Amino acid sequence: MYDGYIAYPKRAASLSKPFTSFLTLFALWWALLLFFNRFPEIDLSVARSVFTNAPCPPGDSAGKVCGVFAYDRSSLFAFVRTVTLVLPYIAIIILLSLPILSWKRLGPLWRTPKVDRYIAALLSLALGCGLLVNLFLKSFSGRPRPRGTDLFGGTLDFVQAGSFAGKCLRNCSFVSGEASSAGWLLCLIPLLPPRWRFPLGVPLAIISFLMPTMRVLTGAHYLSDVVLGWLSSLVTFAAMLAIFEFLRSRPSQGT
């Protein structure tokens, strides 16, 4: 009885930190969604600041907006984007190899807390970036990208963040898939060995913020798309950590 009494607070304490982090991030995500939804001018102001108006070609309808997001034609941005898009795949290969190496080294005891965090990271990528962002939100949100709206040279109406009333049919703007991948890369920093957290963590953090920034500068997404996409990966990763902590805290059968 005494041992059981001591064990219970330890299990509760181990669950509290990741679960509290999840609740905090989850609440922040919804608060930011409400904020951007209620104040759509923020998205429009940021998009206008990186859009350059230009005269429309002869014959275009009166009132049409013509111009370009200047950074959308930047060869440097295109190169950097190509490089950063490869990083999540490299991380996936490394994360997949680590449980296998642990199994070869430890046999039946391969499921260590560290390995569980690697698995949680992979699941958060699959469920967050893959299922939630790319398969659901981007497919059904209907929000046109900035360069697809009539305010910035496109043909579709602007809709605010969180609205599913837009006319985009596929690969829509809400939320940003690349920003969610960038947020996921940031989640990997605590998983690095301590001696590598500074030399690798700093570049990862810079890339994590650079990727969504480039999507805004090129007119591919509104500010709300990248902020909420980026944060969604932190929410999902915290949720996976909380679930794994809870599963590990449960007493084994027969004890």
C-alpha positions in Angstrom: 0.0 0.0 0.0 2.8 2.4 0.9 4.7 1.7 -2.3 1.5 2.3 -4.3 0.9 5.6 -2.5 4.4 6.8 -3.4 4.1 5.7 -7.1 0.9 7.5 -7.8 2.3 11.1 -7.3 5.3 10.2 -9.5 3.0 9.1 -12.3 0.8 12.2 -12.0 3.9 14.4 -12.0 5.3 12.7 -15.1 2.1 13.4 -16.9 1.5 16.9 -15.8 4.2 18.7 -17.8 3.5 17.4 -21.4 -0.3 17.5 -20.7 -0.1 21.0 -19.5 2.0 22.0 -22.5 -0.6 20.5 -24.8 -3.5 22.3 -23.1 -1.7 25.6 -23.2 -0.7 25.3 -26.9 -4.1 24.0 -27.9 -5.8 27.0 -26.2 -3.3 29.3 -27.8 -4.1 27.9 -31.3 -7.8 28.5 -30.9 -7.2 32.0 -29.4 -5.0 32.9 -32.4 -7.6 31.5 -34.8 -10.3 33.6 -33.3 -8.0 36.7 -33.3 -7.2 36.4 -37.0 -10.8 35.6 -37.8 -12.1 38.7 -36.1 -9.3 40.9 -37.5 -8.8 39.9 -41.1 -7.2 43.2 -42.0 -4.0 41.9 -40.3 -3.7 39.2 -43.0 -4.5 41.7 -45.7 -2.1 44.4 -44.5 0.8 41.9 -44.3 0.0 40.6 -47.8 -0.2 44.2 -49.2 3.1 45.1 -47.7 4.9 42.5 -49.9 2.7 43.0 -53.0 3.8 45.4 -55.8 1.0 46.8 -58.0 1.7 47.1 -61.7 -0.3 48.4 -64.7 -2.7 45.8 -66.2 -2.2 44.7 -69.8 -4.5 46.3 -72.3 -7.8 44.5 -72.6 -8.0 43.5 -69.0 -11.3 44.2 -67.3 -11.7 47.5 -65.4 -11.0 47.3 -61.8 -8.7 44.3 -62.0 -5.7 44.4 -59.7 -2.4 43.5 -61.4 1.0 43.1 -59.8 3.3 40.6 -58.3 4.7 39.3 -55.0 8.3 40.3 -55.8 9.9 37.5 -53.7 7.8 34.9 -55.6 10.3 35.3 -58.5 13.4 35.2 -56.4 15.8 32.4 -57.4 17.4 32.5 -54.0 14.1 31.9 -52.3 13.4 29.0 -54.7 16.8 27.4 -53.9 16.4 27.9 -50.1 12.9 26.4 -50.3 14.2 23.4 -52.2 16.8 22.7 -49.5 14.5 23.2 -46.6 11.8 20.9 -48.0 14.3 18.1 -47.9 15.1 18.4 -44.2 11.9 16.8 -42.8 12.6 13.7 -45.0 16.1 13.5 -43.6 14.7 13.8 -40.1 12.2 11.0 -40.8 14.9 8.6 -41.9 17.0 9.3 -38.8 14.0 9.0 -36.5 13.0 5.7 -38.1 16.5 4.3 -37.7 16.8 5.1 -34.0 14.1 2.6 -32.7 15.7 -0.1 -34.9 19.1 0.6 -33.5 17.6 0.5 -30.0 16.0 -2.9 -30.7 19.2 -4.3 -32.0 21.1 -3.1 -28.9 18.5 -3.7 -26.1 16.3 -6.5 -27.5 12.9 -6.7 -25.7 13.8 -3.6 -23.6 14.1 -1.4 -26.7 11.1 0.8 -25.7 13.0 3.4 -23.6 11.5 6.8 -22.8 13.9 8.3 -25.4 12.7 6.0 -28.1 9.1 6.8 -27.2 9.8 10.4 -27.8 11.2 9.5 -31.3 8.0 7.6 -32.1 5.9 10.4 -30.7 7.7 12.8 -33.1 7.0 10.5 -36.1 3.3 10.1 -35.1 2.9 13.9 -34.7 4.3 14.4 -38.2 1.9 11.8 -39.7 -1.2 12.9 -37.8 -0.5 16.6 -37.7 1.3 17.6 -40.9 0.0 14.7 -42.9 -3.6 13.9 -41.8 -4.8 17.2 -40.2 -3.1 19.8 -42.3 -2.6 18.3 -45.8 -5.4 15.8 -46.1 -8.1 17.7 -44.2 -7.6 21.4 -43.8 -5.9 22.2 -47.1 -8.4 20.0 -48.9 -11.6 21.3 -47.4 -10.9 24.8 -46.0 -11.6 26.5 -49.3 -9.4 29.5 -48.5 -7.7 30.9 -51.6 -4.0 31.8 -51.4 -3.2 35.5 -51.5 -2.0 35.4 -55.1 -5.2 33.6 -56.0 -7.5 36.3 -54.7 -8.9 39.3 -56.7 -7.1 41.6 -54.3 -3.7 40.5 -55.5 -4.2 39.7 -59.2 -6.3 36.4 -58.8 -9.9 35.7 -59.4 -11.3 34.4 -56.1 -12.8 36.3 -53.2 -10.8 36.8 -50.0 -12.0 34.9 -46.9 -10.7 35.2 -43.4 -8.9 32.5 -41.4 -11.2 29.8 -40.2 -13.8 30.4 -42.8 -14.7 27.4 -45.0 -16.7 29.6 -47.4 -13.9 30.1 -50.0 -14.0 28.8 -53.5 -10.6 27.1 -53.6 -11.0 23.5 -54.6 -7.7 21.9 -53.7 -4.4 22.6 -52.0 -5.8 25.6 -50.4 -4.2 28.3 -48.2 -5.5 27.3 -44.7 -3.3 26.2 -43.1 0.3 26.1 -44.5 1.7 22.7 -45.0 5.3 23.9 -45.1 4.8 26.0 -42.0 3.5 22.9 -40.2 6.7 21.0 -41.3 8.8 23.9 -40.1 7.1 23.8 -36.7 7.7 20.0 -36.5 11.4 20.6 -37.1 11.5 22.9 -34.1 10.0 20.1 -32.0 13.0 17.9 -32.8 15.5 20.2 -31.0 14.8 18.8 -27.5 15.3 15.3 -28.9 18.9 16.1 -30.0 21.8 14.9 -27.7 22.7 17.7 -25.3 26.1 18.3 -27.1 24.3 18.8 -30.4 21.5 21.0 -29.3 23.3 24.3 -29.9 25.3 23.5 -33.1 22.2 21.8 -34.7 19.4 23.4 -32.7 20.2 27.0 -33.7 20.2 26.3 -37.5 17.0 24.2 -37.1 15.3 27.1 -35.2 16.3 29.6 -37.9 15.0 27.3 -40.6 11.8 26.7 -38.7 11.1 30.4 -38.7 12.5 31.0 -42.2 10.2 28.5 -44.0 6.9 30.1 -43.0 8.3 33.6 -43.5 9.1 32.8 -47.1 5.6 31.5 -47.7 4.2 34.9 -46.7 6.7 36.9 -48.7 6.0 34.9 -51.9 2.2 35.3 -51.6 1.7 31.6 -51.1 0.0 32.1 -47.7 -1.4 34.7 -45.4 0.2 35.4 -42.0 -2.5 33.5 -40.2 -2.0 30.4 -42.4 1.7 30.1 -41.4 1.3 31.0 -37.7 -1.5 28.5 -37.2 0.2 25.9 -39.4 3.4 26.2 -37.5 1.8 26.1 -34.2 -0.4 23.1 -35.1 2.7 20.9 -35.1 3.7 22.0 -31.6 0.1 21.2 -30.5 0.2 17.7 -32.1 3.7 16.9 -30.8 2.7 17.9 -27.2 -0.4 15.8 -27.5 1.7 12.8 -28.6 4.1 13.3 -25.7 1.3 13.5 -23.2 -0.3 10.3 -24.6 3.0 8.4 -24.4 3.7 9.7 -20.9 0.2 8.5 -19.8 0.7 5.0 -21.4 4.1 4.7 -19.7 2.7 5.7 -16.3 0.0 3.0 -16.3 0.9 0.1 -14.1 1.9 -3.1 -15.9 -0.7 -5.9 -15.9 -0.1 -8.4 -13.1 1.5 -5.9 -10.7 
